[in-house]
Amino acid sequence: MLKSALSRLTGTLHRPVHVNRPSLQVFPSLDVTRVATELRLEAEGRTRGAADQPPTDSLVPDDMEARVAEEVSAQNNRAFEIYEEQLHTYSERLGGLAFEDRFNEIRLAAPECLSEFRAEAAKGLDELHGLRRHLRETEAERDDFRSRHGLKRVARVHTPLRRGLSIAVIVLLLLIETIANGSFLAAGNQAGLLGGALQALVFAALNIGVAFFLAYWGVSRLAHRHGAVKIVGVLALLLYVILAAVINLALAHYREAAEMLTDGAGREVMRRLIEAPFVMGDIQSWILFGIGLLFSIAAFADGWQFRDPYPGYDGVQTRLDTARAAYTSRKIDLIDALDDIRKGYGERLGEVSRDLSERRKDYDTIIASRQRLQSLFEQSQVTLDAAGTALLRIYRTANQAARTTPPPARFAEGFGLQRIPATISRLDETDREALNAAIRSAQQVLEAGIVEINDAFAQAVEKYRQLDTLVREAEDGTAA
């Protein structure tokens, strides 16, 4: 099946990126109370203050102040690791948007989709050419048949329903005649009603079968234009008249003979048919003869009308109708198939266009989230600096309260966290205006592709329909 280019294009449809929205919980805060308790800052401050430690002229932090600084710096380093991991994740997601690769795929796939559609339409056209050629050949056969036999009328081709009704009429005639004859023959049959019914069925099948066959195969040749074939029709008509009379006279005589004789009724019937075929002593025998003849004529008429009266004409017309139906049906199927493909292309190319817009939104979301992450990391360092100051204040306040000498001058200073620069590489970012312009250009390519496929569909349908001009329609609705 085609759509290979479309499959490649839609096989990588972008799924909305799940962007972690940074919050204050991204960077864990420092629990001042917990750290102060673990380091015993207040107790150590009082103990060292009572010993006037550190000295007033001390210029460097003591080991307790160093432990506070170490604890705060370790927390800041952990926050920076989280920050870098998040930046890496955002960079991967930006790379996953792959705008340039997507633009290249669209530029290549959109024309290829059109080529594949046209190739599919061309295959259908080739197939229709073959069917049209066959239609013209059968049309030429029908025209030649008309010309050779001097026919100007339309052939009478019965539908399957009409033929089914004709067969049903034959079966009904057979059933009715069997019942009617059975009631007459039962009186003279030793087996009674069942035996009479069996004999009636044999006579009815012979009577109706001969009438139908001779009308269908033989008498229909009376309509033929050639004399030799007409003679066959005349002979078949004469044969029918003779056989219809003989079969029904035999049935009537058999009824009388069966009543008088228990054995040899068949020989008696043959003797009567030869010596006195029209002499019967019972009115019911004549009724039986009339009923049988009536059913024979009905079967004869049904056989005559079972097909076109002119021999062979309905067969030629049937082949032409079949070829025309195959051509027309296949043309409709091919047009419907192309329409489904066209709609499928339009829907999928539309999805690709919307996918570009979704990628653009995700791009903006990722950039904004990354910038917010940077702000939160910077804010977390401010928070850690304040936490360090609070820890030092706990230690220094206790120390200062227990001292007899002035505290070092640095006790009046804050923590002073050494900040880690929160930098973001901009190499994976794209110029916004250039990106928007590239997306618009790609969407225009997709829109143009949809228009071109719609045009190609219209052209294909027109080419399919142009084949009809090669099969002109006559005034009677058949191919001229």
Phi, psi and omega per residue, in radians:
M1 nan 2.646 3.124
L2 -1.329 -2.790 -3.087
K3 1.369 0.330 3.113
S4 -1.115 -0.756 3.116
A5 -1.116 -0.730 -3.141
L6 -1.150 -0.639 3.119
S7 -1.114 -0.725 3.107
R8 -1.131 -0.636 -3.084
L9 -1.257 -0.725 -3.089
T10 -1.588 -0.190 3.135
G11 -1.189 -0.336 3.135
T12 -1.973 0.513 3.090
L13 -0.980 2.340 -3.051
H14 -1.240 2.363 2.995
R15 -1.765 2.402 -3.086
P16 -0.898 2.266 -3.122
V17 -1.268 2.346 3.051
H18 -1.432 1.827 -3.078
V19 -1.674 2.123 3.046
N20 -1.226 2.115 3.129
R21 -1.506 1.994 -3.076
P22 -1.040 2.483 3.041
S23 -2.389 3.097 3.135
L24 -1.084 -0.379 -3.127
Q25 -1.324 -0.199 3.109
V26 -1.066 -0.697 -3.123
F27 -1.937 1.906 -3.069
P28 -1.090 2.447 3.136
S29 -1.469 2.830 3.135
L30 -1.635 2.177 3.141
D31 -1.421 1.782 -3.074
V32 -1.078 -0.775 -3.112
T33 -1.094 -0.767 -3.126
R34 -1.102 -0.823 -3.112
V35 -1.126 -0.726 3.135
A36 -1.086 -0.648 3.130
T37 -1.231 -0.780 -3.125
E38 -1.094 -0.664 -3.118
L39 -1.511 -0.129 -3.133
R40 0.953 0.843 -3.034
L41 -1.124 -0.766 -3.084
E42 -1.176 -0.753 -3.135
A43 -1.170 -0.782 3.117
E44 -1.103 -0.634 3.135
G45 -1.110 -0.764 -3.141
R46 -1.152 -0.766 -3.105
T47 -1.085 -0.804 -3.108
R48 -1.278 -0.539 3.107
G49 -1.183 -0.655 3.114
A50 -1.090 -0.479 3.106
A51 -1.651 0.184 -3.109
D52 0.937 0.704 3.082
Q53 -1.971 2.439 -0.055
P54 -1.303 2.814 -3.104
P55 -1.052 2.786 -3.103
T56 -1.083 -0.624 -3.088
D57 -1.564 0.237 3.137
S58 -1.153 2.352 -3.121
L59 -1.907 -0.299 -3.109
V60 -2.001 2.635 3.140
P61 -1.088 2.556 3.051
D62 -1.398 -3.122 -3.050
D63 -1.132 -0.532 3.117
M64 -1.212 -0.757 3.083
E65 -1.123 -0.628 3.113
A66 -1.163 -0.664 3.117
R67 -1.135 -0.664 3.077
V68 -1.101 -0.805 -3.137
A69 -1.084 -0.679 3.129
E70 -1.133 -0.725 3.140
E71 -1.123 -0.782 -3.122
V72 -1.186 -0.717 -3.140
S73 -1.139 -0.675 3.106
A74 -1.088 -0.713 3.111
Q75 -1.132 -0.657 3.129
N76 -1.179 -0.644 3.111
N77 -1.156 -0.692 3.088
R78 -1.100 -0.716 3.108
A79 -1.098 -0.662 3.135
F80 -1.173 -0.639 3.075
E81 -1.082 -0.750 3.084
I82 -1.074 -0.745 3.136
Y83 -1.033 -0.804 -3.139
E84 -1.161 -0.680 3.092
E85 -1.079 -0.759 3.123
Q86 -1.125 -0.723 3.100
L87 -1.068 -0.720 3.129
H88 -1.101 -0.723 3.115
T89 -1.078 -0.788 3.130
Y90 -1.135 -0.651 3.113
S91 -1.125 -0.720 3.095
E92 -1.087 -0.705 -3.141
R93 -1.196 -0.637 3.048
L94 -1.118 -0.731 3.106
G95 -1.139 -0.575 3.133
G96 -1.165 -0.368 3.101
L97 -1.175 -0.542 2.981
A98 0.748 1.011 -3.117
F99 -1.070 -0.783 -3.078
E100 -1.118 -0.750 3.089
D101 -1.064 -0.698 -3.132
R102 -1.149 -0.725 3.126
F103 -1.084 -0.725 3.133
N104 -1.133 -0.724 3.106
E105 -1.055 -0.733 -3.132
I106 -1.152 -0.766 -3.132
R107 -1.080 -0.575 -3.135
L108 -1.505 -0.691 -2.991
A109 -1.351 -0.640 -3.082
A110 -1.025 -0.873 3.077
P111 -1.122 -0.595 -3.131
E112 -1.168 -0.642 3.075
C113 -1.040 -0.754 3.130
L114 -1.113 -0.722 3.131
S115 -1.109 -0.744 3.129
E116 -1.118 -0.691 3.114
F117 -1.107 -0.777 3.138
R118 -1.132 -0.630 3.106
A119 -1.126 -0.712 3.114
E120 -1.133 -0.719 3.105
A121 -1.115 -0.662 -3.141
A122 -1.161 -0.672 3.096
K123 -1.089 -0.724 3.090
G124 -1.111 -0.666 3.134
L125 -1.130 -0.716 3.097
D126 -1.073 -0.722 3.125
E127 -1.122 -0.733 3.122
L128 -1.158 -0.575 3.082
H129 -1.045 -0.749 3.115
G130 -1.110 -0.763 3.128
L131 -1.172 -0.665 3.114
R132 -1.153 -0.673 3.117
R133 -1.089 -0.743 3.095
H134 -1.131 -0.658 3.112
L135 -1.103 -0.737 3.120
R136 -1.143 -0.621 3.121
E137 -1.157 -0.774 3.117
T138 -1.200 -0.563 3.067
E139 -1.133 -0.751 3.112
A140 -1.114 -0.648 3.094
E141 -1.099 -0.773 3.126
R142 -1.124 -0.743 3.135
D143 -1.121 -0.695 3.112
D144 -1.134 -0.695 3.112
F145 -1.085 -0.782 3.114
R146 -1.052 -0.786 -3.094
S147 -1.118 -0.791 -3.095
R148 -1.168 -0.524 -3.070
H149 -1.870 0.110 3.067
G150 1.120 0.653 -3.116
L151 -1.746 2.376 3.089
K152 -2.132 -0.186 -3.112
R153 -1.548 2.918 3.087
V154 -1.402 2.457 3.113
A155 -1.183 2.513 3.099
R156 -1.604 1.708 3.135
V157 -1.827 2.058 -3.118
H158 -1.382 2.543 3.070
T159 -1.321 2.824 3.068
P160 -0.950 -0.590 3.109
L161 -1.154 -0.740 3.138
R162 -1.133 -0.713 3.105
R163 -1.157 -0.664 3.103
G164 -1.091 -0.668 3.103
L165 -1.152 -0.668 3.120
S166 -1.104 -0.754 3.109
I167 -1.134 -0.681 3.119
A168 -1.095 -0.631 3.108
V169 -1.101 -0.759 3.133
I170 -1.065 -0.804 3.138
V171 -1.090 -0.718 -3.137
L172 -1.151 -0.730 3.089
L173 -1.065 -0.744 3.134
L174 -1.085 -0.745 -3.122
L175 -1.171 -0.805 -3.100
I176 -1.146 -0.768 -3.140
E177 -1.131 -0.644 3.099
T178 -1.076 -0.772 3.134
I179 -1.152 -0.779 -3.107
A180 -1.132 -0.824 -3.133
N181 -1.199 -0.591 -3.116
G182 -1.059 -0.640 -3.135
S183 -1.183 -0.533 3.099
F184 -1.363 -0.705 -3.056
L185 -1.389 -0.327 -3.077
A186 -1.127 -0.537 -3.074
A187 -1.121 -0.620 -3.091
G188 -1.781 0.241 -3.090
N189 -1.903 2.302 -3.113
Q190 -1.121 -0.492 -3.138
A191 -1.440 0.019 3.089
G192 1.314 -2.548 -3.057
L193 -1.095 -0.697 3.139
L194 -1.116 -0.783 3.113
G195 -1.117 -0.730 3.099
G196 -1.095 -0.651 3.132
A197 -1.159 -0.689 3.134
L198 -1.141 -0.757 3.105
Q199 -1.134 -0.697 3.126
A200 -1.113 -0.662 3.138
L201 -1.123 -0.701 3.125
V202 -1.118 -0.840 -3.138
F203 -1.118 -0.709 -3.121
A204 -1.141 -0.741 3.137
A205 -1.110 -0.721 3.127
L206 -1.176 -0.777 -3.095
N207 -1.116 -0.887 -3.097
I208 -1.275 -0.707 -3.126
G209 -1.077 -0.789 3.133
V210 -1.105 -0.743 -3.130
A211 -1.102 -0.808 -3.103
F212 -1.149 -0.791 -3.081
F213 -1.124 -0.798 -3.115
L214 -1.156 -0.633 3.107
A215 -1.205 -0.740 -3.069
Y216 -1.247 -0.752 -3.020
W217 -1.705 -0.664 -2.987
G218 -1.775 -1.009 -3.002
V219 -1.140 -0.484 3.127
S220 -1.064 -0.314 -3.119
R221 -1.325 -0.104 3.042
L222 -1.079 -0.478 -3.113
A223 -1.395 -0.136 -3.082
H224 -1.211 2.553 -3.066
R225 -1.383 -0.370 -3.115
H226 -1.507 2.361 -3.043
G227 -1.073 -0.730 -3.110
A228 -1.051 -0.693 3.134
V229 -1.255 -0.638 3.089
K230 -1.047 -0.651 3.137
I231 -1.062 -0.712 3.091
V232 -1.035 -0.720 3.113
G233 -1.121 -0.708 3.118
V234 -1.110 -0.801 3.137
L235 -1.078 -0.690 3.120
A236 -1.138 -0.645 3.124
L237 -1.167 -0.773 3.104
L238 -1.087 -0.736 3.126
L239 -1.080 -0.679 3.120
Y240 -1.109 -0.810 -3.125
V241 -1.025 -0.775 -3.113
I242 -1.136 -0.861 -3.083
L243 -1.163 -0.653 3.126
A244 -1.102 -0.739 3.124
A245 -1.182 -0.806 -3.089
V246 -1.105 -0.813 -3.094
I247 -1.081 -0.754 -3.083
N248 -1.361 -0.542 3.010
L249 -1.169 -0.704 3.112
A250 -1.063 -0.699 3.127
L251 -1.119 -0.765 -3.136
A252 -1.143 -0.780 3.112
H253 -1.153 -0.588 -3.138
Y254 -1.118 -0.622 3.107
R255 -1.062 -0.810 -3.126
E256 -1.207 -0.715 -3.104
A257 -1.160 -0.650 -3.128
A258 -1.180 -0.491 3.110
E259 -1.289 -0.563 -3.065
M260 -1.596 -0.543 -3.033
L261 -2.102 2.397 3.053
T262 -1.547 -0.335 3.139
D263 -2.495 2.511 3.117
G264 1.454 0.373 -3.141
A265 -1.129 -0.588 -3.124
G266 -1.143 -0.739 3.113
R267 -1.139 -0.633 3.131
E268 -1.130 -0.660 3.121
V269 -1.122 -0.743 3.127
M270 -1.106 -0.697 3.131
R271 -1.099 -0.765 -3.115
R272 -1.153 -0.703 -3.137
L273 -1.111 -0.562 -3.139
I274 -1.410 -0.778 -3.022
E275 -1.527 -0.796 -3.073
A276 -2.549 1.290 -3.050
P277 -1.126 -0.489 -3.057
F278 -1.818 0.285 3.127
V279 -1.845 1.979 3.105
M280 -2.390 2.457 -3.028
G281 -1.645 -0.022 -3.063
D282 -2.289 2.299 3.142
I283 -1.060 -0.509 3.128
Q284 -1.153 -0.511 3.072
S285 -1.135 -0.738 3.096
W286 -1.149 -0.644 3.074
I287 -1.083 -0.762 3.118
L288 -1.072 -0.719 3.105
F289 -1.087 -0.768 -3.128
G290 -1.147 -0.700 3.122
I291 -1.105 -0.808 -3.136
G292 -1.077 -0.744 3.127
L293 -1.127 -0.662 3.118
L294 -1.093 -0.793 3.128
F295 -1.172 -0.587 3.108
S296 -1.131 -0.760 3.125
I297 -1.115 -0.700 3.123
A298 -1.104 -0.766 3.104
A299 -1.131 -0.661 3.103
F300 -1.069 -0.784 3.136
A301 -1.129 -0.664 3.127
D302 -1.153 -0.716 3.104
G303 -1.145 -0.631 3.126
W304 -1.135 -0.649 -3.094
Q305 -1.619 0.041 -3.060
F306 -1.158 -0.444 3.094
R307 -2.556 -3.131 3.123
D308 -1.044 2.411 -3.103
P309 -1.039 -0.483 -3.126
Y310 -1.502 2.145 -3.057
P311 -1.024 2.250 3.059
G312 1.510 -0.254 -3.049
Y313 -1.211 -0.726 -3.109
D314 -1.174 -0.581 3.103
G315 -1.121 -0.744 3.103
V316 -1.109 -0.772 -3.120
Q317 -1.186 -0.630 3.115
T318 -1.110 -0.740 3.104
R319 -1.109 -0.668 3.116
L320 -1.175 -0.760 3.133
D321 -1.106 -0.673 3.117
T322 -1.135 -0.755 3.125
A323 -1.131 -0.716 3.135
R324 -1.152 -0.740 3.129
A325 -1.108 -0.711 3.118
A326 -1.104 -0.739 3.140
Y327 -1.134 -0.851 -3.098
T328 -1.141 -0.795 -3.124
S329 -1.092 -0.754 -3.130
R330 -1.183 -0.626 3.104
K331 -1.093 -0.752 3.115
I332 -1.112 -0.745 3.133
D333 -1.087 -0.736 -3.126
L334 -1.162 -0.708 3.107
I335 -1.122 -0.753 3.107
D336 -1.092 -0.706 3.130
A337 -1.119 -0.761 3.107
L338 -1.127 -0.637 3.120
D339 -1.139 -0.708 3.091
D340 -1.095 -0.744 3.122
I341 -1.117 -0.749 3.127
R342 -1.033 -0.819 -3.138
K343 -1.120 -0.700 3.121
G344 -1.078 -0.749 3.091
Y345 -1.064 -0.804 -3.113
G346 -1.053 -0.760 -3.126
E347 -1.150 -0.776 -3.072
R348 -1.248 -0.685 3.086
L349 -1.149 -0.594 3.037
G350 -1.113 -0.677 3.084
E351 -1.090 -0.718 3.129
V352 -1.097 -0.709 3.121
S353 -1.113 -0.761 3.105
R354 -1.160 -0.566 3.115
D355 -1.069 -0.672 3.092
L356 -1.074 -0.709 3.119
S357 -1.130 -0.679 3.110
E358 -1.138 -0.700 3.106
R359 -1.102 -0.662 3.120
R360 -1.116 -0.730 3.117
K361 -1.121 -0.742 3.128
D362 -1.114 -0.647 3.104
Y363 -1.034 -0.853 3.133
D364 -1.083 -0.698 -3.128
T365 -1.123 -0.753 -3.134
I366 -1.121 -0.782 3.137
I367 -1.068 -0.789 -3.135
A368 -1.131 -0.705 -3.136
S369 -1.168 -0.651 3.134
R370 -1.169 -0.705 3.100
Q371 -1.134 -0.665 3.108
R372 -1.166 -0.629 3.076
L373 -1.055 -0.733 3.117
Q374 -1.062 -0.769 3.141
S375 -1.114 -0.683 -3.126
L376 -1.193 -0.639 3.099
F377 -1.138 -0.759 3.099
E378 -1.073 -0.687 3.122
Q379 -1.155 -0.647 3.134
S380 -1.114 -0.590 3.100
Q381 -1.190 -0.649 3.054
V382 -1.071 -0.750 3.139
T383 -1.126 -0.730 3.123
L384 -1.142 -0.674 3.092
D385 -1.056 -0.736 3.107
A386 -1.148 -0.671 3.117
A387 -1.133 -0.703 3.090
G388 -1.080 -0.737 3.105
T389 -1.073 -0.735 3.134
A390 -1.119 -0.698 3.124
L391 -1.139 -0.758 3.115
L392 -1.124 -0.603 -3.123
R393 -1.148 -0.687 3.116
I394 -1.047 -0.815 -3.126
Y395 -1.175 -0.823 -3.052
R396 -1.214 -0.666 3.133
T397 -1.092 -0.799 3.120
A398 -1.132 -0.672 -3.136
N399 -1.147 -0.784 -3.082
Q400 -1.170 -0.607 -3.126
A401 -1.180 -0.503 -3.090
A402 -1.653 -0.091 -3.064
R403 -1.407 2.704 2.994
T404 -1.908 -0.205 3.125
T405 -2.016 2.813 3.128
P406 -1.100 2.559 3.104
P407 -1.317 2.875 3.056
P408 -1.046 2.661 -3.104
A409 -1.065 -0.520 -3.100
R410 -1.186 -0.258 3.129
F411 -1.078 -0.354 3.129
A412 -1.494 -0.117 -3.097
E413 -1.620 2.813 3.061
G414 -1.436 -2.953 -3.058
F415 -1.268 -0.864 3.129
G416 1.288 1.064 -3.138
L417 -1.105 2.353 3.075
Q418 -1.364 1.855 -3.024
R419 -1.248 2.494 3.016
I420 -1.686 2.178 -3.107
P421 -1.050 2.267 3.117
A422 -1.650 1.340 -3.084
T423 -1.634 2.651 3.100
I424 -2.232 2.225 3.069
S425 -1.277 2.284 -3.113
R426 -1.724 0.190 -3.084
L427 -1.156 -0.513 -3.101
D428 -1.567 0.032 3.104
E429 -1.587 2.705 -3.102
T430 -2.096 2.586 3.054
D431 -1.031 2.145 -3.031
R432 -1.024 -0.819 -3.116
E433 -1.138 -0.717 3.120
A434 -1.135 -0.687 3.116
L435 -1.124 -0.801 3.116
N436 -1.041 -0.732 -3.136
A437 -1.142 -0.713 3.127
A438 -1.145 -0.676 3.109
I439 -1.141 -0.772 3.106
R440 -1.053 -0.727 3.139
S441 -1.099 -0.763 3.129
A442 -1.133 -0.694 3.114
Q443 -1.157 -0.595 3.068
Q444 -1.148 -0.657 3.069
V445 -1.073 -0.737 3.132
L446 -1.155 -0.754 3.112
E447 -1.094 -0.723 3.107
A448 -1.122 -0.633 3.100
G449 -1.097 -0.712 3.108
I450 -1.105 -0.771 3.126
V451 -1.083 -0.750 -3.113
E452 -1.145 -0.674 3.110
I453 -1.178 -0.683 3.064
N454 -1.082 -0.727 3.094
D455 -1.131 -0.719 3.132
A456 -1.116 -0.627 3.088
F457 -1.126 -0.798 3.129
A458 -1.072 -0.706 3.129
Q459 -1.162 -0.697 3.130
A460 -1.122 -0.768 3.117
V461 -1.073 -0.707 3.134
E462 -1.128 -0.701 3.100
K463 -1.135 -0.690 3.095
Y464 -1.070 -0.723 -3.084
R465 -1.320 -0.442 3.094
Q466 -1.126 -0.412 3.085
L467 -1.098 -0.461 3.142
D468 -1.127 -0.472 3.126
T469 -1.206 -0.340 3.083
L470 -1.449 -0.197 3.114
V471 -2.184 1.369 -3.011
R472 -1.164 2.585 3.140
E473 -1.660 2.361 3.094
A474 -1.463 3.028 -3.106
E475 -1.159 -0.452 -3.122
D476 -1.463 0.063 3.097
G477 1.624 -0.119 3.091
T478 -1.685 2.900 3.112
A479 -1.113 2.254 -3.087
A480 -1.340 nan nan
